[in-house]
């Protein structure tokens, strides 16, 4: 499955959100709190040492997100260069327009997949001075899928040459998707953490700088 542009990759990535959590993660089991996008942002924040600068929901229809998906995109500070971005989705479908077969093809089209803590991890190599590359991770449990992808630090073709920053990004992605407290219900720690997200880096519709009117069915998660 060729991936020739950032736009195509983003659609594919997003689609790949089909997978769910399995055991391993820092939060413990999920409680009965229905997951919201700020809770997902809190989960990402818990699995990274990088400061979280902004977080926002990916609206329905954006990048293939469909009704019922729970999604978030977060921006993480980097010491050098533009911010890194992590997109996370929980779904029972095939978000971002990617089928299960296409997800499997990622392991052949982008490179060998790795199984880490029950999650699947694969890297798309960067192109010097044009594209930093992307890291993908996902996990499936039952009919639920948790999918994440991130970009920011340059990803070398040779795994031995990849930076500690790339390793840290991959660790964040694997940590989030394999966290049993991340799903359609969230661990108590993320319910509490969501309030800090709402009081800090959360962006509502207008905060994202959208030039069009706010959708009538938009949700004020905070």
Beta strands, then each sheet from edge to edge (+ up, - down):
strand 1: 33-34
strand 2: 52-56
strand 3: 70-76
strand 4: 84-91
strand 5: 114-116
strand 6: 119-124
strand 7: 134-141
strand 8: 144-151
strand 9: 185-186
sheet 1: 1+ 9-
sheet 2: 2+ 3- 4+ 8- 7+ 6- 5+
end
